Amino acid sequence: MAHKILIVEDEVSLSEAYHMLLKQAKYDVVVAQDGRDALEKVKEFDPELILLDLRMPVLDGVGFLKEYDLSHKHPNVKVIVFSNYDMQDEIDEAYRLGADRYILKAWASPREILNLVHDALETKDDGLSPTGRH
């Protein structure tokens, strides 16, 4: 059975590119356009990994993390936050709310995205995130 990944990205060209990349790598992928859409889709889809943009309309990535409550309801779901903004306060808040990794989209090649996804899913059951955080 394929690993399930939710992409939360409001830029359609990026969400389509990530979707195609991950589908080609044999992952089961669903896309949400913003945090509110993502909250609805996680109920039905139950992803193992979420690729989460921080800056989105309707409900941003930090707002999504606050409402999703990773630490209690979904402790085994990995979250990779990816953004084009390097705002330390938002990054720190995302980690505090349960994110496992943070990457700048502009600096991540498709191969790096695949490697991050693979590593996050491979470490899913060993209690460590790819960053070594518990």
N, C-alpha and C positions, 0 to 999 in steps of 0.2 A: 504494500500500500504506500502511495506517495505521501511525502511530508506535506502538510498543509500550511500555506503562507498567505497572509493577508498583507496587501500593499495599500498603504494609506497615503495617497498623493493627489494633490489637486491639479497639478500640471498634467494634462491629458497626454501629451507627447512622452513625458517621462514615465507615467504609469503604464502606458502601452509598451514602451521599450522594456521596462522591468518585467512586465507580465510575459512578454514574448521570450525574454532571456530565461526566465525561471521555468516557463512551460517547456522550453526546449531541453532544459536540464531535468525534465521529468518530475517537477514539483506540481502539486495541486494548488492553483493560485486563484485568489479572488481579489478584486480591486475595489477600494472605497475612495470616494472623492473628497471626503473631509472626515473629521472626528465623529460627527453625529452619524453619518452613514456607516462608519466603521463600527460604532457601538451596536448598530442593528445587525451588521453582517457577522460579528463575532458570535452572536447568539445562535445563528444557524450553522455557521461554518466551523467554529471551534478550532482556530488555527493553532499550530505549534510555534509559529514564528510570525512576528509582525514587523514589517518595514514601515516606519512611521516618520512622516514629514512633520516638522514642528510648526511651520507657518502655513496655515490654511484658513479659509473662510469658515464660517458657521461655528466650528469648534476646532481649535488648534490642537497640536500634538500634546502639549502639557495638559490642556483641558481633557483630552481623551484619556490620558493616563490617570488623571484624578478620578474620573468617572468609572474607568475600567477596573481600578483597584487591583493591580497585579499581585500585590503581596498576600492578599487573603483569598480572593476568589479564583485566581489563575496563577498559582505559584510556579507552574512548570512552563509557562509560555515565555519564550525569549522575545525581547524587543530590541531591534536595532533602529536607533533614531538617525535619520539622515536629513540634512538640511544644507542650504547654501549660506546659512548665517552662522557665524562663529560667535554667538552671544553666550558668554560664560555663565551668566545667571540662568538662562534657559537650559543650558547643558546640565548644570548642577541640579536644577529642579527635576529634569527628566531622570537623571540617575537616582535622585532621592525617591522618585515615584516608581522605580523599578526597572528602568531601562538598563540593558546589558552593555550596549555599545553606542558610540556616537561617531558618525563619520560625516565629512563634508562631501556632499554629492558631487560638486565640481571636480574633486580630486580623486574620485573613485571610478576606476575603469569597470566595464562590465565583468571582466575576469575577477577583479577585487570584490565586486558585489557577490558574485557566485561563491568565491572563497569564504567571505564573511558568513553567508547563509549556510554553506556546508559546515563550517566550523561551529556555528551556533547550534545547528541541529545535531551534530556529532557529540557536542559536550552537554546536550540537553539532559542526559540521564546521569552524568557524573557529579552533579552538584556545583559545577563551576561554570561560569560564563566564559566566553572567549577572552575576556580581559582578566580572568583569574579572580573576579569578585564573587563572593558567595551570595 
